[in-house]
Amino acid sequence: MHLLDAMAFWIDEPGVGAMRRHPVARPGDGEVLVRTAYTGISRGTEVSVFSGHVPAGERERMRAPFQEGDFPGPVKYGYLNVGVVEQGPAALRGRTVFTLFPHQSAFVVPADAVVPVPNGVPARRAVLAGAVETAVNILWDAAPLIGDRVMIVGAGMIGCCVARLLHGVPGVDVVLVDVDPSRREVADRLGVGFTEASGAPRDRDLVINTSASGAGLQLALESVVTDGEVIEASWYGDRPVTLLLGADFHSRRLTIRASQVGAVAERRRGTRTTRQRLMLALDLLHDEAFDVLLTGDSSWHDLPAVMAALANGPSGELCHTIDWKDAT
C-alpha cells in the first residue's frame, strides 16, 4: 500500500515532457522519505536527454542513479534534487539533503543515498552540488599548479564552477572564454577574467573545454602551450565534432584528455569515494558567489514548458531551478 501520490516529470518521447502522478510507498528499515524543495536542470546533459541525443551505445552508462524507463523515452531522468527528510532514521529526520534523484515531489530511497546539506548552505544553492562535484573532478584530472595560467572555454554552469574553484588557488590567472559577451558580468562576480573567443589568450599552461562545441575545443588546442594538455569536460551526445589536427597539433605534441564525473578522477580514485567527493562539493557551496549561477526559477507546474524552452533555442540560463513547495 502506498503512502502518497507524488508528481514526477517524465520525458514521453524526444522533445515531449509531462507531469505524472507517481505512487510512493512507506519507507522501510534503512530508508528515508524525502519531500523535495528544489530540483535543478543540468542544462547540457538534461537538454540532450530531453532532445533524444543519447547515443545508443551509451544508454546504459548514461543512466541516472534513480532513473526509471529507458532512453529515448518514456524516461524519468534527473539528478539535482534537494529536499527534507520527513521519515527515516532519527539522525536524518528534518535534515535538508541532496539526492541524485529525478524531478519528483517526494520519494523513498536508501538512507545512504542522501547527503545532508551543511548548515549555512541555502537549499536552492545546494542544487548546484552536482555541478560543483563535476568541477572538483575536472580539477582533480587537470591538477593545476600554483601560478598557472588557466583558460576555461565555455562559461556555462560547469565552466563557471571550475573558474570559481580555481579562483581560490594562489597565483593562478583564470580567464573564462565565451561567445556570449553578457557572461563578462558573471565572470566579474566570480572574481575571474573574461574574454570573447576573438580575444582568447595564448600560451596557457592549462586549458579546460566545457563549451560542448568543436569550435571551443579547437580554440583550446590553439591556446595551450607546447606539450600542453587540454581537458575535455564537454559531453556531445550523438553530435559529431570536427577538429583541424593537420596544423601544429602534432609538432607541438598536444594532448586531449577526457574528464567525466561518472568515476572519481584517477589521481584520487584510491583515496576518495564518490560520496566524499559530493560532500566536498556541498561544503564548497558555503561560498555565496555561486548564487550568480542561479539564473531562473519556476514552479513544478511549468517544468515541461521550461525544459522545452531550454531545448528549443539559445538561452542565457545557467542553472534553472524548479520549486516544489506546493506539490503533493
Secondary structure in CASP SS format (residue, H / E / C, confidence):
PFRMAT SS
TARGET T0000
AUTHOR 0000-0000-0000
METHOD secondary structure of the structure
MODEL  1
M C 1.00
H E 1.00
L E 1.00
L E 1.00
D E 1.00
A E 1.00
M E 1.00
A E 1.00
F E 1.00
W E 1.00
I E 1.00
D E 1.00
E E 1.00
P C 1.00
G C 1.00
V E 1.00
G E 1.00
A E 1.00
M E 1.00
R E 1.00
R E 1.00
H E 1.00
P E 1.00
V E 1.00
A E 1.00
R C 1.00
P C 1.00
G C 1.00
D C 1.00
G C 1.00
E E 1.00
V E 1.00
L E 1.00
V E 1.00
R E 1.00
T E 1.00
A E 1.00
Y E 1.00
T E 1.00
G E 1.00
I E 1.00
S C 1.00
R H 1.00
G H 1.00
T H 1.00
E H 1.00
V H 1.00
S H 1.00
V H 1.00
F H 1.00
S C 1.00
G C 1.00
H C 1.00
V C 1.00
P C 1.00
A H 1.00
G H 1.00
E H 1.00
R C 1.00
E C 1.00
R C 1.00
M C 1.00
R C 1.00
A C 1.00
P C 1.00
F C 1.00
Q C 1.00
E E 1.00
G E 1.00
D C 1.00
F C 1.00
P C 1.00
G C 1.00
P C 1.00
V E 1.00
K E 1.00
Y C 1.00
G C 1.00
Y C 1.00
L C 1.00
N E 1.00
V E 1.00
G E 1.00
V E 1.00
V E 1.00
E E 1.00
Q E 1.00
G C 1.00
P C 1.00
A C 1.00
A C 1.00
L C 1.00
R C 1.00
G C 1.00
R C 1.00
T E 1.00
V E 1.00
F E 1.00
T E 1.00
L C 1.00
F C 1.00
P C 1.00
H C 1.00
Q E 1.00
S C 1.00
A E 1.00
F E 1.00
V E 1.00
V E 1.00
P E 1.00
A H 1.00
D H 1.00
A H 1.00
V E 1.00
V E 1.00
P E 1.00
V C 1.00
P C 1.00
N C 1.00
G C 1.00
V C 1.00
P C 1.00
A H 1.00
R H 1.00
R H 1.00
A H 1.00
V C 1.00
L C 1.00
A H 1.00
G H 1.00
A H 1.00
V H 1.00
E H 1.00
T H 1.00
A H 1.00
V H 1.00
N H 1.00
I H 1.00
L H 1.00
W H 1.00
D H 1.00
A H 1.00
A C 1.00
P C 1.00
L C 1.00
I C 1.00
G C 1.00
D C 1.00
R E 1.00
V E 1.00
M E 1.00
I E 1.00
V E 1.00
G C 1.00
A C 1.00
G C 1.00
M H 1.00
I H 1.00
G H 1.00
C H 1.00
C H 1.00
V H 1.00
A H 1.00
R H 1.00
L H 1.00
L H 1.00
H H 1.00
G C 1.00
V C 1.00
P C 1.00
G C 1.00
V C 1.00
D E 1.00
V E 1.00
V E 1.00
L E 1.00
V E 1.00
D C 1.00
V C 1.00
D C 1.00
P C 1.00
S C 1.00
R H 1.00
R H 1.00
E H 1.00
V H 1.00
A H 1.00
D H 1.00
R H 1.00
L H 1.00
G C 1.00
V C 1.00
G E 1.00
F E 1.00
T E 1.00
E C 1.00
A H 1.00
S H 1.00
G H 1.00
A C 1.00
P C 1.00
R C 1.00
D C 1.00
R E 1.00
D E 1.00
L E 1.00
V E 1.00
I E 1.00
N E 1.00
T C 1.00
S C 1.00
A C 1.00
S C 1.00
G H 1.00
A H 1.00
G H 1.00
L H 1.00
Q H 1.00
L H 1.00
A H 1.00
L H 1.00
E H 1.00
S H 1.00
V E 1.00
V E 1.00
T E 1.00
D E 1.00
G E 1.00
E E 1.00
V E 1.00
I E 1.00
E E 1.00
A C 1.00
S C 1.00
W C 1.00
Y C 1.00
G C 1.00
D C 1.00
R C 1.00
P C 1.00
V C 1.00
T C 1.00
L C 1.00
L C 1.00
L C 1.00
G C 1.00
A C 1.00
D C 1.00
F C 1.00
H C 1.00
S C 1.00
R C 1.00
R C 1.00
L C 1.00
T E 1.00
I E 1.00
R E 1.00
A E 1.00
S C 1.00
Q C 1.00
V C 1.00
G C 1.00
A C 1.00
V C 1.00
A C 1.00
E H 1.00
R H 1.00
R H 1.00
R C 1.00
G C 1.00
T C 1.00
R C 1.00
T C 1.00
T H 1.00
R H 1.00
Q H 1.00
R H 1.00
L H 1.00
M H 1.00
L H 1.00
A H 1.00
L H 1.00
D H 1.00
L H 1.00
L C 1.00
H C 1.00
D C 1.00
E H 1.00
A H 1.00
F H 1.00
D H 1.00
V H 1.00
L H 1.00
L E 1.00
T E 1.00
G E 1.00
D E 1.00
S E 1.00
S E 1.00
W H 1.00
H H 1.00
D H 1.00
L H 1.00
P H 1.00
A H 1.00
V H 1.00
M H 1.00
A H 1.00
A H 1.00
L H 1.00
A H 1.00
N C 1.00
G C 1.00
P C 1.00
S C 1.00
G C 1.00
E C 1.00
L C 1.00
C E 1.00
H E 1.00
T E 1.00
I E 1.00
D E 1.00
W C 1.00
K C 1.00
D C 1.00
A C 1.00
T C 1.00
END
